Amino acid sequence: MIGILVAFLALGLANVLVVPPLLPRDESAHVSYALTVGRGELPKLDDPTVRGFPHMRTKLPIFTANHPPLLYAILAVPLEAGVHTGHQILGLRVARVTSMLFAVATVLGAAVLAALVLPGREDVPVIAAAVVALTPIVPHTTALVYNDAIGMCASTWLLVAGMLILRRGATRRRVLLLVGAAAFAALARSSSLFALLPAIALAGFGVRRWRPALEIAALTAGAAIVAGGWFYLRNKHLYGSFTGNGFLPRPNGKPNVTRSPFGVLVDLHIWRYMAGRLWDGFASSSNLPSWSGWWGTMVEVPALAGLAIGGWRAVARRARPSRDTVVVWGALALFALTVMASVAQFVAIGGNPFARYWFPLLPVIGILIGIGYGYLPRAFSAAALTVTAVANVALVHRFVIANSGVESNAWLTAEAQALREAGLRGSSALVLVLLLALAAGIALAIGALWDRRYPVGTAESRATSAA
């Protein structure tokens, strides 16, 4: 786990530094939201962005104002400090790092969730954490002033809290963790609440008695309502819906193209497009080469092959899942279907199918990928981690030479120039340190996987047992 965190921090900090201030279109809206909260006000969707902040896109409204205010209250501190000290860009970078810390918590949460879903499997938590941390769009997007990191953090820890009660029983601390996670999710992002019902269901089955299960459910739902209900009612009053989606027209003035939600749900082209954008969906991604999205295929195909092998072996030995296994995977399936249905509904009203809307699913996807790689020789896992690290470096390089105004296209030189443009001294040494940290993190993760515990029935597990 330490290796995955080191690798993520190296990639995240690289993105914090080399992405020009407010280059991503949405960042202007998020920063303006936080600065408005810093003045003691809540913005509206059609309010203009804040004037006077360097590089601010002033022709756009604060179209993120339908999101709950917790993140923006936190980020208002470094942003306002930067404004008052005359170091706005430094304040912006500190805000980016602060936002990124929620992604760090998600990486840890993904590992904990995987360990609870599959007790005794030492490989799956590492791979699940790696999927969250190293999918290239994650260290890029979470290194910006966006609310996607806090959103996936909240949903992940909601599921962790429910899983803890299912596996280990309902103690006061675990119930308080579930209640606190629900309140946090309600104030983090509306998509975080997709994990609320699955988490309550997991906790209820963990209690195993209907009366205390109902009491925990009421406490958990009540905490979410008390914490964030007022904000969603505000959205309903101002914009006609609890989430406020679809209130504003497109920034380019073109009308939204509406579709049937079911038609979107069964449109495989949309889902394949979003899966590809998990790898190359950077800001100003039109400047990136078309081949960049194919990196994911090299990681996904072996995982699917491993899942097929595992499924065939389970059928061959007529394996029957336990009650808890059915409950766990039923809850995770409910969560996944809720996320997918929400994305389909958003795209149906004209929203863009951004890959970051899959962020809440990444811990679950990581668990499935970890299961798949568990049925393959361990060299496959090492190769996947290496390929993913190289993909991240290549995509950051392509982003830098396309968007950072550097003169050189050479590896390392371009990145050093981008860091100098960001006002950092010793940029060449910093590039080297970040690359060494990434390499060290991947090496540590591969070492952890090399000593992993294999699933029962694989050739390597039998060889290990015989030894």
C-alpha positions as CSV (number, residue, x, y, z in Angstrom):
1,M,0.0,0.0,0.0
2,I,2.8,2.4,0.8
3,G,4.2,2.0,-2.7
4,I,0.8,2.8,-4.3
5,L,0.5,6.0,-2.1
6,V,4.0,7.1,-3.0
7,A,3.4,6.6,-6.7
8,F,0.1,8.5,-6.5
9,L,1.6,11.4,-4.6
10,A,4.4,11.7,-7.2
11,L,1.9,11.8,-10.1
12,G,-0.6,14.0,-8.3
13,L,2.0,16.6,-7.3
14,A,3.4,16.6,-10.9
15,N,-0.1,17.5,-12.1
16,V,-0.6,20.1,-9.4
17,L,2.5,21.9,-10.7
18,V,2.5,21.4,-14.5
19,V,-1.2,22.1,-15.2
20,P,-1.4,25.9,-15.8
21,P,-3.7,27.8,-13.4
22,L,-7.3,27.6,-14.3
23,L,-6.6,26.0,-17.7
24,P,-9.3,23.4,-17.1
25,R,-12.6,25.2,-17.8
26,D,-14.4,23.9,-14.8
27,E,-11.7,25.0,-12.4
28,S,-12.7,28.6,-12.7
29,A,-16.2,27.8,-11.6
30,H,-15.0,25.7,-8.6
31,V,-12.5,28.3,-7.5
32,S,-15.1,31.0,-7.8
33,Y,-17.5,28.9,-5.7
34,A,-14.9,28.6,-2.9
35,L,-14.0,32.3,-3.0
36,T,-17.7,33.2,-2.8
37,V,-18.1,30.9,0.2
38,G,-15.0,32.6,1.7
39,R,-17.0,35.8,1.6
40,G,-19.8,34.2,3.6
41,E,-22.2,33.6,0.6
42,L,-23.5,30.7,-1.4
43,P,-23.4,31.3,-5.1
44,K,-26.1,30.5,-7.7
45,L,-25.7,28.7,-10.9
46,D,-26.0,31.8,-13.1
47,D,-23.7,34.0,-10.9
48,P,-20.6,35.2,-12.8
49,T,-17.2,33.9,-11.9
50,V,-15.1,36.0,-9.5
51,R,-13.3,38.9,-11.1
52,G,-9.7,39.8,-10.4
53,F,-8.3,36.3,-9.8
54,P,-5.4,35.6,-12.2
55,H,-6.3,33.5,-15.3
56,M,-10.0,33.4,-14.3
57,R,-12.4,32.6,-17.2
58,T,-14.8,35.5,-16.6
59,K,-17.2,34.7,-19.5
60,L,-18.6,31.7,-17.7
61,P,-21.0,31.5,-14.7
62,I,-20.4,29.5,-11.5
63,F,-22.1,26.4,-13.1
64,T,-20.9,24.2,-10.2
65,A,-23.1,26.0,-7.6
66,N,-25.5,23.1,-7.5
67,H,-22.9,21.0,-5.6
68,P,-22.9,20.9,-1.7
69,P,-20.5,23.4,-0.1
70,L,-18.3,21.3,2.2
71,L,-15.3,21.2,-0.2
72,Y,-15.6,24.8,-1.0
73,A,-15.6,25.9,2.6
74,I,-12.4,23.9,3.1
75,L,-10.7,25.3,0.0
76,A,-11.7,28.8,0.7
77,V,-9.0,28.9,3.4
78,P,-5.9,28.6,1.2
79,L,-7.5,30.5,-1.7
80,E,-8.5,33.5,0.5
81,A,-5.0,33.3,2.2
82,G,-3.5,33.6,-1.3
83,V,-5.7,36.5,-2.2
84,H,-5.0,38.4,1.0
85,T,-1.2,37.9,0.8
86,G,-1.0,38.6,-2.9
87,H,0.0,35.0,-3.8
88,Q,-3.1,33.8,-5.5
89,I,-1.4,31.2,-7.6
90,L,0.3,29.7,-4.6
91,G,-3.0,29.7,-2.8
92,L,-4.5,27.9,-5.8
93,R,-1.8,25.2,-5.7
94,V,-2.3,24.7,-2.0
95,A,-6.0,24.3,-2.7
96,R,-5.2,21.7,-5.4
97,V,-3.1,19.7,-2.9
98,T,-5.8,20.0,-0.3
99,S,-8.4,18.6,-2.8
100,M,-5.9,15.8,-3.7
101,L,-5.8,14.6,-0.1
102,F,-9.3,13.3,-0.5
103,A,-8.0,11.1,-3.3
104,V,-5.4,9.8,-0.9
105,A,-8.1,8.9,1.5
106,T,-10.0,7.2,-1.3
107,V,-6.9,5.1,-2.2
108,L,-6.7,3.9,1.4
109,G,-10.5,3.3,1.5
110,A,-10.3,1.2,-1.6
111,A,-7.7,-1.0,0.0
112,V,-9.8,-1.3,3.2
113,L,-12.9,-2.1,1.2
114,A,-11.2,-4.8,-0.8
115,A,-9.8,-6.4,2.3
116,L,-13.3,-6.5,3.8
117,V,-14.9,-7.8,0.6
118,L,-12.3,-10.6,0.2
119,P,-10.8,-11.4,3.7
120,G,-7.6,-13.3,3.4
121,R,-6.7,-12.0,-0.1
122,E,-3.5,-10.0,0.2
123,D,-3.3,-9.1,-3.5
124,V,-6.7,-7.6,-4.2
125,P,-6.4,-4.6,-1.8
126,V,-3.1,-3.6,-3.4
127,I,-4.5,-3.8,-6.9
128,A,-7.8,-2.1,-6.0
129,A,-5.8,0.8,-4.5
130,A,-3.6,0.9,-7.6
131,V,-6.7,1.1,-9.9
132,V,-7.9,4.2,-8.0
133,A,-4.5,5.8,-7.7
134,L,-2.9,5.1,-11.1
135,T,-5.8,5.3,-13.6
136,P,-4.3,8.3,-15.4
137,I,-7.3,10.6,-15.2
138,V,-7.4,10.3,-11.4
139,P,-4.1,11.9,-10.4
140,H,-4.7,14.5,-13.1
141,T,-8.3,15.4,-12.1
142,T,-7.9,15.1,-8.4
143,A,-4.9,17.5,-8.6
144,L,-7.2,20.3,-9.7
145,V,-9.7,22.3,-7.7
146,Y,-12.5,19.9,-8.6
147,N,-14.9,18.1,-6.3
148,D,-14.5,14.6,-7.8
149,A,-12.0,13.5,-5.2
150,I,-14.2,14.4,-2.2
151,G,-17.1,12.7,-3.9
152,M,-15.5,9.3,-4.4
153,C,-13.9,9.6,-1.0
154,A,-17.3,9.9,0.7
155,S,-18.9,7.1,-1.2
156,T,-16.0,4.7,-0.7
157,W,-15.9,5.3,3.1
158,L,-19.7,4.9,3.3
159,L,-19.3,1.4,1.8
160,V,-16.4,0.7,4.1
161,A,-18.5,1.6,7.2
162,G,-21.3,-0.7,6.0
163,M,-18.9,-3.5,5.3
164,L,-17.2,-3.2,8.7
165,I,-20.6,-3.7,10.4
166,L,-21.4,-6.6,8.2
167,R,-18.1,-8.4,8.8
168,R,-17.4,-7.4,12.4
169,G,-20.7,-6.4,14.0
170,A,-22.3,-3.2,15.1
171,T,-20.3,-1.5,17.8
172,R,-20.9,2.1,18.8
173,R,-17.8,3.3,17.0
174,R,-18.7,1.5,13.7
175,V,-22.2,2.9,13.8
176,L,-20.8,6.4,14.5
177,L,-18.5,5.9,11.5
178,L,-21.5,5.0,9.3
179,V,-23.5,7.9,10.5
180,G,-20.6,10.3,10.1
181,A,-19.9,9.0,6.6
182,A,-23.5,9.6,5.6
183,A,-23.4,13.2,6.8
184,F,-20.1,13.7,5.1
185,A,-21.4,12.3,1.8
186,A,-24.5,14.5,1.9
187,L,-22.3,17.6,2.1
188,A,-19.6,16.3,-0.3
189,R,-21.3,15.6,-3.6
190,S,-24.8,14.2,-4.5
191,S,-23.2,11.2,-6.3
192,S,-21.7,10.2,-2.9
193,L,-25.2,9.4,-1.7
194,F,-25.4,6.5,-4.2
195,A,-23.6,4.5,-1.6
196,L,-26.1,5.3,1.2
197,L,-28.7,2.6,0.6
198,P,-26.0,-0.2,-0.1
199,A,-24.2,0.8,3.0
200,I,-27.4,0.7,5.1
201,A,-28.2,-2.7,3.6
202,L,-24.8,-4.1,4.5
203,A,-25.1,-2.8,8.1
204,G,-28.6,-4.2,8.4
205,F,-27.5,-7.7,7.4
206,G,-24.5,-7.3,9.8
207,V,-26.8,-6.6,12.7
208,R,-29.0,-9.6,11.7
209,R,-32.0,-8.4,13.8
210,W,-34.7,-6.2,12.2
211,R,-35.3,-3.7,15.1
212,P,-31.6,-2.5,15.6
213,A,-31.2,-2.7,11.8
214,L,-34.1,-0.2,11.4
215,E,-32.6,2.0,14.1
216,I,-29.2,2.1,12.4
217,A,-30.9,2.8,9.0
218,A,-32.9,5.7,10.5
219,L,-29.9,7.2,12.2
220,T,-27.8,7.0,9.0
221,A,-30.5,8.4,6.7
222,G,-31.3,11.0,9.3
223,A,-27.7,12.2,9.5
224,A,-27.6,12.6,5.7
225,I,-30.9,14.5,5.8
226,V,-29.9,16.8,8.6
227,A,-26.5,17.5,7.2
228,G,-27.3,18.1,3.5
229,G,-31.1,18.1,3.2
230,W,-31.3,21.9,3.3
231,F,-29.0,22.3,0.4
232,Y,-30.9,19.9,-1.9
233,L,-34.1,21.6,-0.9
234,R,-32.4,24.9,-2.0
235,N,-31.6,23.3,-5.3
236,K,-35.2,22.2,-5.7
237,H,-36.4,25.7,-5.0
238,L,-33.9,27.5,-7.2
239,Y,-33.5,25.1,-10.1
240,G,-36.5,22.7,-10.1
241,S,-34.6,19.6,-9.1
242,F,-32.7,18.4,-6.0
243,T,-29.4,18.1,-7.9
244,G,-29.9,21.2,-10.1
245,N,-28.8,19.3,-13.2
246,G,-29.9,20.7,-16.6
247,F,-30.7,24.2,-15.3
248,L,-28.2,26.1,-17.5
249,P,-27.7,25.9,-21.3
250,R,-24.4,24.7,-22.8
251,P,-21.7,27.4,-22.6
252,N,-21.4,27.4,-26.4
253,G,-25.1,28.3,-26.7
254,K,-26.1,25.2,-28.5
255,P,-29.3,23.5,-27.2
256,N,-29.0,20.3,-25.1
257,V,-29.7,17.2,-27.1
258,T,-32.1,15.0,-25.0
259,R,-32.4,11.3,-25.2
260,S,-34.2,8.4,-23.5
261,P,-32.3,7.4,-20.3
262,F,-32.8,3.7,-21.3
263,G,-31.4,4.5,-24.8
264,V,-28.3,5.9,-23.2
265,L,-28.1,3.0,-20.7
266,V,-27.9,0.4,-23.6
267,D,-25.6,2.5,-25.8
268,L,-22.4,0.6,-25.5
269,H,-20.5,3.3,-27.5
270,I,-21.0,5.8,-24.7
271,W,-19.7,3.4,-22.0
272,R,-16.8,2.4,-24.1
273,Y,-16.0,6.0,-24.7
274,M,-16.1,6.8,-21.0
275,A,-13.9,3.8,-20.2
276,G,-11.3,5.0,-22.7
277,R,-11.4,8.5,-21.3
278,L,-10.4,7.1,-17.9
279,W,-7.0,6.9,-19.5
280,D,-6.8,10.1,-21.6
281,G,-9.6,12.4,-20.4
282,F,-7.2,15.2,-19.4
283,A,-8.1,18.9,-19.5
284,S,-7.8,20.1,-23.1
285,S,-7.6,16.5,-24.1
286,S,-8.3,17.4,-27.8
287,N,-4.6,18.2,-27.9
288,L,-3.6,14.6,-26.9
289,P,-3.0,11.9,-29.5
290,S,-5.8,9.5,-30.3
291,W,-3.7,6.4,-29.3
292,S,-3.5,7.4,-25.7
293,G,-6.8,5.8,-24.7
294,W,-5.5,2.4,-25.8
295,W,-3.2,2.0,-22.8
296,G,-6.1,0.8,-20.8
297,T,-6.7,-2.2,-23.1
298,M,-3.3,-3.7,-22.1
299,V,-4.5,-3.7,-18.4
300,E,-8.2,-4.5,-18.9
301,V,-7.9,-7.5,-21.2
302,P,-5.8,-9.7,-18.9
303,A,-8.1,-8.9,-16.0
304,L,-11.1,-10.0,-18.0
305,A,-9.3,-13.2,-19.0
306,G,-8.5,-13.9,-15.3
307,L,-12.2,-13.3,-14.3
308,A,-13.2,-15.8,-17.0
309,I,-10.8,-18.4,-15.7
310,G,-12.0,-17.9,-12.1
311,G,-15.6,-18.1,-13.2
312,W,-15.0,-21.3,-15.1
313,R,-13.3,-22.9,-12.2
314,A,-16.1,-21.9,-9.9
315,V,-18.7,-23.5,-12.2
316,A,-16.5,-26.6,-12.6
317,R,-16.4,-27.2,-8.9
318,R,-20.0,-26.2,-8.4
319,A,-19.1,-23.5,-5.9
320,R,-22.0,-22.1,-3.9
321,P,-21.7,-18.5,-2.5
322,S,-22.3,-18.0,1.1
323,R,-25.0,-15.7,2.5
324,D,-22.6,-12.9,3.2
325,T,-21.0,-13.2,-0.3
326,V,-24.5,-12.8,-1.8
327,V,-25.1,-9.8,0.4
328,V,-21.8,-8.1,-0.3
329,W,-21.9,-8.5,-4.1
330,G,-25.6,-7.6,-4.1
331,A,-24.9,-4.3,-2.3
332,L,-21.9,-3.5,-4.6
333,A,-24.1,-4.4,-7.7
334,L,-26.8,-2.1,-6.4
335,F,-24.3,0.7,-6.0
336,A,-22.8,0.2,-9.4
337,L,-26.2,0.1,-11.1
338,T,-27.2,3.3,-9.3
339,V,-24.1,5.1,-10.5
340,M,-24.6,3.9,-14.1
341,A,-28.3,4.9,-14.0
342,S,-27.4,8.3,-12.8
343,V,-24.9,8.8,-15.5
344,A,-27.4,7.6,-18.1
345,Q,-30.0,10.1,-16.8
346,F,-27.5,13.0,-16.9
347,V,-26.4,12.2,-20.4
348,A,-30.0,11.8,-21.4
349,I,-30.8,15.4,-20.5
350,G,-27.8,16.6,-22.6
351,G,-24.9,16.3,-20.1
352,N,-21.4,15.3,-21.2
353,P,-20.3,11.7,-20.5
354,F,-17.2,12.7,-18.6
355,A,-15.1,9.7,-17.4
356,R,-14.7,11.2,-14.0
357,Y,-18.4,10.4,-13.3
358,W,-17.1,6.8,-13.0
359,F,-14.8,7.8,-10.1
360,P,-17.2,6.4,-7.4
361,L,-17.0,3.0,-9.1
362,L,-13.2,2.7,-9.3
363,P,-12.8,0.9,-5.9
364,V,-15.3,-1.7,-7.0
365,I,-13.7,-1.9,-10.5
366,G,-10.4,-2.3,-8.7
367,I,-11.6,-5.2,-6.7
368,L,-12.9,-7.0,-9.8
369,I,-9.6,-6.3,-11.6
370,G,-7.7,-7.6,-8.6
371,I,-9.8,-10.8,-8.6
372,G,-9.0,-11.3,-12.3
373,Y,-5.3,-10.8,-11.9
374,G,-5.3,-13.2,-9.0
375,Y,-6.0,-16.1,-11.4
376,L,-3.0,-15.1,-13.6
377,P,0.8,-15.6,-13.0
378,R,2.0,-12.7,-10.8
379,A,4.2,-11.4,-13.6
380,F,1.0,-10.1,-15.2
381,S,0.3,-7.9,-12.2
382,A,3.8,-6.5,-12.2
383,A,3.5,-5.8,-16.0
384,A,0.2,-4.0,-15.5
385,L,1.6,-1.7,-12.8
386,T,4.6,-0.9,-15.0
387,V,2.5,-0.2,-18.1
388,T,0.2,2.0,-16.1
389,A,3.1,4.0,-14.6
390,V,4.6,4.5,-18.1
391,A,1.2,5.5,-19.4
392,N,0.9,8.2,-16.8
393,V,4.3,9.6,-17.5
394,A,3.6,9.6,-21.3
395,L,0.3,11.3,-20.9
396,V,1.7,14.0,-18.6
397,H,4.4,14.6,-21.1
398,R,2.0,14.9,-24.0
399,F,-0.2,17.2,-21.9
400,V,2.8,19.4,-21.0
401,I,4.0,19.9,-24.6
402,A,0.5,20.5,-25.8
403,N,-0.8,22.9,-23.1
404,S,2.0,24.4,-21.1
405,G,3.6,26.7,-23.6
406,V,7.0,25.0,-23.5
407,E,9.5,25.2,-26.4
408,S,10.9,21.7,-26.1
409,N,9.3,18.4,-26.9
410,A,12.1,16.4,-25.3
411,W,11.3,14.1,-22.4
412,L,12.2,15.6,-19.0
413,T,13.3,18.9,-20.6
414,A,9.7,19.8,-21.4
415,E,8.6,19.0,-17.9
416,A,11.5,21.0,-16.4
417,Q,10.5,24.0,-18.5
418,A,6.9,23.6,-17.4
419,L,7.9,23.7,-13.8
420,R,10.1,26.8,-14.5
421,E,7.0,28.4,-16.0
422,A,5.2,27.6,-12.7
423,G,7.9,29.7,-10.9
424,L,9.7,26.8,-9.3
425,R,13.5,26.7,-8.9
426,G,15.5,23.5,-9.3
427,S,12.9,22.2,-11.8
428,S,15.2,19.6,-13.3
429,A,16.0,18.1,-9.9
430,L,12.3,18.2,-9.0
431,V,11.4,16.2,-12.2
432,L,14.0,13.7,-11.3
433,V,12.8,13.3,-7.7
434,L,9.2,12.8,-8.9
435,L,10.2,10.2,-11.4
436,L,12.3,8.4,-8.8
437,A,9.4,8.5,-6.3
438,L,7.1,7.0,-9.0
439,A,9.6,4.3,-9.8
440,A,10.2,3.5,-6.1
441,G,6.4,3.4,-5.4
442,I,5.8,1.0,-8.3
443,A,8.7,-1.2,-7.2
444,L,7.4,-1.4,-3.7
445,A,3.9,-2.3,-5.0
446,I,5.3,-5.0,-7.2
447,G,7.3,-6.4,-4.3
448,A,4.1,-6.5,-2.2
449,L,2.3,-8.4,-5.0
450,W,5.2,-10.8,-5.4
451,D,4.5,-12.1,-1.9
452,R,0.8,-12.1,-2.3
453,R,-1.6,-14.8,-1.2
454,Y,-3.2,-16.5,-4.2
455,P,-6.8,-17.7,-4.5
456,V,-7.5,-21.3,-3.8
457,G,-7.3,-23.5,-6.9
458,T,-4.6,-21.6,-8.9
459,A,-1.5,-23.4,-10.1
460,E,0.7,-21.0,-8.1
461,S,-1.3,-21.5,-4.9
462,R,-0.9,-25.2,-5.1
463,A,2.8,-24.8,-5.8
464,T,3.2,-22.5,-2.8
465,S,1.3,-25.0,-0.6
466,A,3.4,-27.9,-1.7
467,A,6.6,-25.9,-1.0
